[in-house]
C-alpha cells in the first residue's frame, strides 16, 4: 500500500513550532540537495480539491484522454518509456497505455495495460513507451458502436486498437515502424481524418505531419506528408523546429492550429484544413505554404508546445463598443525541459487572431516564483501544456495548465487580454515519486519533486492531472469562487 498524504488547503505546518521557525524548517526541507528533500511535502491547493487518485502502477505519465463509453467514463493514459510490473498479471512490462474506469472518480479501477515499445538506451530522446492516446467512436466507415484507440508505439510507429471492450483491447493496424520520432497526434472522430506527428526517414525534420484517413482504423489510407518549408526532403538551409502537435476544428471550423518547437524557436501556424487535405501534395515550398493562413516565428528562447484555439470569445471589456465585441484567440503554451530553472522561463502566450492572417500577441501568463521559490523545489518549474477537451463547461471560460512542480493551474480566460489565475492544486509527494537531478558526478544533486505533466477534463467537469515523475494521476474538481466561473451543470 503506497503512502499518500492528503491536505486540501495550505502548506504543511509543524505542530508546536512558531510560524517563523516552521517556515524556516519547511524551507530547508525544500532546498536540501538530496532525494529525500520533499518526502514530507503535502498537497497545496486553492479552490481546487482532490476527489480521486490512481498511482498508475508507478509509471511516468504523459497524455490522458477521458472518454464516455456507454454509461462508463474510461481514462486512457499514455506513458513514457520504462519497465514496470503490471499488478494485473504480475508481468514486467514496457510502459505503454493504461486503461482505467473512472466512472466513480473516488475509486478508479484499472482495466488493462497495453505494453508499449521497450526502452532503447541508444535511441534519440524519449524512446519506448506509448506517450500519446486518442480515442474515437462513431467513425464513418466502421461499426458506429465501436471504440478505437490511436496511440504512438514508442517513437517508431502509430498503432490502432479496438477498445470497444476496454478490458480486452485488440490491435487492428500499425503505421510506420521505422519512424524517428512519433508524438502528439490529433484525430477527428466525425470524419476519421488524423494528423499524425511522425518522423518519416527521408524528411529533414525529426517530427513532421502525416495526414491519414482513419475512418476505417483497420485500413489506414495515407493522404499526404506536411511540414514547414525547409523540413521536406531535398530542401536546404536551416531546418525549422520540429512539429509537436496540431489541433483541428474539423470541417465546420476548417482550421488547424499547429505548434512547433516545444522549448525554443517556437512557431505557431494556422492552416486551412480543406486546402491541406485536398491541395497539391508534392512537398515543394509552394505546396507546403499553400494551406497556410498565418505563421508566427517566436524568439529563440520561446517554445510552442500546445496551440489551443479560443474562438468566439465575447470580451467583457469591449461590450460598449459597436464593433469588435467578439474575438478569436489562440493560447500557445511552451514546454519547460530543464530542472531547477537552468534555461529561460516558459509560459502561456495569448494571440488575438480575429484577423487570423495577422496574429497579434496580447498577453502572457505564468506562475510567479515569488515566495514559493519553485526553482528550489526540484525538477522542472514552468509550463508544459493545456487541457485539450473543448467541453462547454470550461471552453472560453477556464483553461487548465500543467505547470510541473507548480502543479495544475486554472486560468480565467473569459478576457484573454487579462488572463487571471483562479485556482491551483499541487499534488502531494508519494513513495512512488521519483527524484530529479541537476549536475553530474560529484556536482550532481537530486530532489524528489512533483512534475505535473499533462492535464485533461471530461464533460462532467472533472480535471485529470498526470505526473512525469511516477506520482500517478490525481482527479480534481473546482471549488469555491473558481467553481462559479465554470459552466457546470
URFENTA-V333185 format. One line per field, one symbol per residue. ss: DSSP state (@ for helix, = for strand, . for the rest). burial: b if it has 24 or more other C-alpha atoms within 12 Angstrom, else e. Layout:
BEGIN
ss=???
burial=???
END
This chain:
BEGIN
ss=...=..............@@@@@@@@@@@@@............===.=======.@@@..=========..========...====....====..=====...@@@.======..=...........==..=====.........=======...======.......=======.......=.==.....======.........======.......======................======.@@@@.======......======@@@@@@......@@@@@@.======........=========.@@@.......========..............=====.......======....@@@.@@@....======...........=======...=====...@@@.=======...=....====..@@@.====...======.....=====.....======.@@@@@@....
burial=eeebebbbbebbeeeeeeeeeeeeebbebbbebbbbbbbbbbbbbbbbbbbbbbbbbbbbbbbbbbbbbeeebbbbbbbbbbbbebeeeeeebbbbbbbbbbbebeebbbbbbbbbbbbeeeeeebbbbbbbbbbbbbbeeeeeebbbbbbbbbbbbbbbbbbbebeebbbebbbbeebbbbbbbbbbbbbbbbbbbbbbeebbbbbbbbbbbbbbbbebeeebbbbbbbbbbeeeeebbbbbbbbbbbbeeeebbbbbbbbbbbbbbbbbbbbbbbeeebebeeebbbbbbbbbbbbeeebbbbbbbbbbebbbeeeeeeeeeebbbbbbbbbbbbbbbbeebbbbbbbbbbbebeebbbeebbbbeeeeeebbbbbbbbbbbbbbbbbbebbbbbbbbbbbbbbbbbbbbbbbbbebbbbbbbbbbbbbbbbbbbbeeeeeebbbbbbbbbbbbbbbbbbbbbbbbbbbbbbbbbbbeebbebbeee
END
